[in-house]
């Protein structure tokens, strides 16, 4: 473990060292859940699981039984030793675009590590000795280095949302440098837009950066009903949901939208908001399957412990089926997941509550 203390903003950088792959154990579980209340503990468990041949397929955050913040990872065993990944866990008590934090992220990115939106977790873990005001600002990042000799150097940046006009200006400037928006995260009661630059891209992609930036917008409002109406109006104009961030208070989520369609061939959306409520898997299944019978699917990247955005594309509709599995149900999460996958289900996400992790699966259905 390497611990960086040079700047107060970057509190810890925990990197998984390259370890020899142990022999695969006969009868080893295909899926495994690991969780921790401390970044150091999470790093140790992740390192151990990765050395045994597991890789991360989902991440979630929520309260532990003691009420402290907790991060849980769902991992799947690699089929071969050549598929082994390496991981880095980065904790920050500052903005993602502060110099020390950005340097830590991009130093890993230069070595081939990559960041995905679902692995940016605004969670407070228990091993950061900082003031309460700074404590609110913690973000935990999990970066992954894919298997194989890949020296592709990605780069990452971010900026905070202030106003609609400043958002468009900042995004246009980032697009001109070759960055693309990859997601949003609510850190320290401030919404931040995370950007990624892929290898070999030193300038903008095709199209005018200003015009392309104008096709993105942030949707946020303190009222649940107002959010539903605003999302409905935006969808009619051809906007789609790209990503969603949890609110920091009892309010609807924040959405990143992109205009992709021309009316009338537009998506329809439904927003289910239950901020702060414990997830009950039977109720979750019932709500999702009720709307699935009308052709609505869970929107990729738009499901958190506070809200779910469902989408219905234009054209022929299908009827998916949803199933929620609990980590507390016998014979265990690995056996129940394998049984569900054999029936045609696929992973959507995980939810973390005190003493329980819920795994949400989706099965493609017939045409309506």
Secondary structure as UniProt FT lines:
FT   STRAND          10..15
FT   TURN            26..27
FT   STRAND          31..36
FT   HELIX           39..51
FT   TURN            52..53
FT   STRAND          54..63
FT   TURN            65..66
FT   STRAND          69..77
FT   HELIX           81..83
FT   STRAND          86..92
FT   TURN            96..97
FT   HELIX           99..109
FT   TURN            110..112
FT   STRAND          113..121
FT   HELIX           132..135
FT   TURN            136..137
FT   STRAND          139..145
FT   STRAND          155..160
FT   HELIX           164..176
FT   TURN            177..178
FT   STRAND          180..187
FT   TURN            188..189
FT   STRAND          190..197
FT   TURN            199..200
FT   HELIX           209..213
FT   TURN            214..215
FT   STRAND          216..219
FT   HELIX           224..236
FT   TURN            237..238
FT   STRAND          239..245
FT   STRAND          254..259
FT   TURN            263..264
FT   STRAND          268..273
FT   TURN            275..276
FT   HELIX           281..292
FT   TURN            293..295
FT   STRAND          297..303
FT   STRAND          307..312
FT   STRAND          321..326
FT   TURN            327..328
FT   TURN            330..331
FT   HELIX           333..342
FT   TURN            343..344
FT   STRAND          345..353
FT   TURN            354..355
FT   STRAND          356..363
//
